[in-house]
Amino acid sequence: MEADELNLLFEVFEDAPRQGPGSIETTRHALRLLPDSLRVERVLDLGCGTGGSTIVLAQHTGAHVTAVDIHPPFLAALRARAGELGLADSITTVAADMADVTSLGTGFDLVWAEGSAYSIGFENALRSWRPLLRSGGCLVVTELVWFVAEPAERARAFFADEYLDMRDEATRIDQARDVGYELVGSFRLPAEDWRAYYAGLEAPLREAISRRGDREIYTTLQLEREIYETCGDDYGYLCAWPCRSWQNQRADPRPPDKPMQQTGLRPAADRQDVGRHDGSPAAHSGRSHNSPFAPADHITLAVQALSNQFRGNPMQDQAVSMAVRKIARITGKSGQSEQLRLALARLESATRHEPGCVEFTFFQAISDPDSFVLLEHFIDQSALDAHMQLEHTRAFFSAQLLDSVTAVDVPRLS
Ligand SMILES: C[S@@+](CC[C@H](N)C(=O)[O-])C[C@H]1O[C@@H](n2cnc3c(N)ncnc32)[C@H](O)[C@@H]1O
């Protein structure tokens, strides 16, 4: 990429709400799916950009968030937004290279990295970030992955230049396990997150181009968008939340690899608090009991995460006593797992827009691609009844991809 284009892209991204696909709703969704038992007081947001996720993390966890990025102008934009939203005391920005995490401290309850792990190599990132977490803490990471075994040639050629080490979902999940995490769950970012990301870049791109007086400039960003529009079913972002195991507390004997890609920017050493923060580690639970997650396959782990999520406090129960929660185990017709996965993805995306839907998430078993688990949570029975009558639900069932469905009601336990 030419230096001119690189400068233009930095300008565009500095003015953009996000620097990669994602959304407020997706960040909140991932937060909701974390184990209820996870007490969150200290959060680290790595590769935070202008703070698309940082702001949501501060608002929805009430924790203190340390936000790290290598590009100081992104952090300046984040500080300005945090100030406007009254979050100055909740966020500390640190201009640093996330490949060298030694100065960031340890004992974080939650480490968050949306779209940034790739820049120092995914496996290397997960390995070197693990010591940042307290025992039992969680890492939430989004990563660009191939969704299909044979991606379109155009997409393959584009990412051979842009992200040579791009892998499939199963490989990334295996790598997380290999470097000492237990996988609690994962989901794919919805297509709306890509559309919103590109839409958010339109005005800054137009303005940056017109500042240069050149209306014809064609950037990698525009090419990337075209590739997404034509081949976007073949790849996308996986959001996974592996946790540092309670059981596996030995020091990792393997040193982190050398970073696979560098941005070419030098890390600045400035550390700027948005507001007051004394840097002292907040008290945390110091939990040392064994993991509640049995070593099991993807579905078991997902169900475990759900049961934690549904065990709320009795005060909340009164307000939501009419809610309907179900876990459905779905078996697809043999040989049609890919069609069923796509149909479930469409159903999930449409259902999440229903006013009565609180949660609608499906998981596919890695060990048996015909097996799925669906987590459903509606505000009440009439919301579920309405869901069953909607066009997208009818279309899902009329596709006749199902071999069997068994659903259990999950009452909220107090
Ligand atoms: C794709 S953007 C994602 C930004 C943000 N998390 C989001 O989702 O909008 C990747 C971010 O990682 C930052 N980054 C890349 N390499 C880095 C490094 N070695 N250390 C710290 N930040 C880095 C970039 O400056 C950029 O803000």
The ligand as a Tripos MOL2 file, in Angstrom:
@<TRIPOS>MOLECULE
LIG
   27    29     1     0     0
SMALL
NO_CHARGES

@<TRIPOS>ATOM
      1 C1         -9.2530   -3.5430   13.0870 C.3       1 LIG1
      2 S1         -8.8740   -2.3180   14.2650 S.3       1 LIG1
      3 C2        -10.0750   -2.6710   15.5280 C.3       1 LIG1
      4 C3        -10.3260   -1.4930   16.4170 C.3       1 LIG1
      5 C4        -11.4520   -1.6480   17.4240 C.3       1 LIG1
      6 N1        -11.2060   -2.7330   18.3550 N.3       1 LIG1
      7 C5        -12.7660   -1.8670   16.7190 C.2       1 LIG1
      8 O1        -13.2660   -2.9940   16.6970 O.co2     1 LIG1
      9 O2        -13.2990   -0.8870   16.1820 O.co2     1 LIG1
     10 C6         -7.3580   -2.8720   14.9810 C.3       1 LIG1
     11 C7         -6.8000   -1.8990   16.0010 C.3       1 LIG1
     12 O3         -5.6160   -2.4720   16.5630 O.3       1 LIG1
     13 C8         -4.6230   -1.4570   16.6530 C.3       1 LIG1
     14 N2         -3.3090   -2.1250   16.6110 N.ar      1 LIG1
     15 C9         -2.7480   -2.7800   15.5660 C.ar      1 LIG1
     16 N3         -1.5550   -3.2860   15.9290 N.ar      1 LIG1
     17 C10        -1.3700   -2.9490   17.2300 C.ar      1 LIG1
     18 C11        -0.3420   -3.2040   18.1730 C.ar      1 LIG1
     19 N4          0.7380   -3.9080   17.8390 N.pl3     1 LIG1
     20 N5         -0.4840   -2.7270   19.4230 N.ar      1 LIG1
     21 C12        -1.5840   -2.0090   19.7770 C.ar      1 LIG1
     22 N6         -2.5960   -1.7400   18.9220 N.ar      1 LIG1
     23 C13        -2.4870   -2.2040   17.6660 C.ar      1 LIG1
     24 C14        -4.8710   -0.5520   15.4600 C.3       1 LIG1
     25 O4         -4.3170    0.7380   15.6420 O.3       1 LIG1
     26 C15        -6.3990   -0.5600   15.4150 C.3       1 LIG1
     27 O5         -6.9420    0.4580   16.2060 O.3       1 LIG1
@<TRIPOS>BOND
     1     1     2 1
     2     2     3 1
     3     2    10 1
     4     3     4 1
     5     4     5 1
     6     5     6 1
     7     5     7 1
     8     7     8 2
     9     7     9 1
    10    10    11 1
    11    11    12 1
    12    11    26 1
    13    12    13 1
    14    13    14 1
    15    13    24 1
    16    14    15 ar
    17    14    23 ar
    18    15    16 ar
    19    16    17 ar
    20    17    18 ar
    21    17    23 ar
    22    18    19 1
    23    18    20 ar
    24    20    21 ar
    25    21    22 ar
    26    22    23 ar
    27    24    25 1
    28    24    26 1
    29    26    27 1
@<TRIPOS>SUBSTRUCTURE
     1 LIG1         1 GROUP 0 **** ****
